[in-house]
Amino acid sequence: MFPGNYKSDLLRALDTLDLARVEELIGVFAKARDEGRRIFVFGNGGSAASANHFACDIVKGASYGRDKRFRIMALSEQIPTMTAYANDVGYDVVFEEPLKNFANPGDVVMAISAGGNSENVIRAIAYANAAGCYTVGLSGKDGGRLRPAVDLSIHVDAQHMGRIEDAHMIVCHMVCYHFMDNAA
């Protein structure tokens, strides 16, 4: 039965997550919020959808009605800006160039990339590292170039795109629901 097999394979993928690193990410987000730092998140395709969903959960769910609020932006939901850069300059700069406008040292830059090799993701992380930002990468497969390029890597040891994306969204929910459920 396909659904049962998919569920079993997803649970195996989730078992590869290093939960201490997810807990560390929660601390990174708490510190950024408490210090008024910006958080930028982005990805391509399904990872863009995850980044956008995550930013929505943090902006509304983990901030609404609270004294301490997150300053998070999903670069992947800036469609006019992305398409302008893609058309006029090249798709490889669609995340890097907006970071040049907004990111400051100490801000958090989080890339979500199942394969970890998208040139636009790698360029944005390289810029963020050079600019003094704290970088985070959610990856799958072998982690690609993203995994060793970030300050904090959260890796799903799986090859299946759907299960990698599922696990990434679960990590994002672990982070946002920490703040939502604990009123932290």
Secondary structure, DSSP 4 states (H G I P E B T S, - for coil): -HHHHHHHHHHHHHTTS-HHHHHHHHHHHHHHHHTT-EEEEEESTHHHHHHHHHHHIIIIITTTT-SS--EEEEGGG-HHHHHHHHHHT-GGGTTHHHHHHH--TT-EEEEEESSS--HHHHHHHHHHHHTT-EEEEEE-TT-TTHHHHSSEEEE-----HHHHHHHHHHHHHHHHHHHHHH--
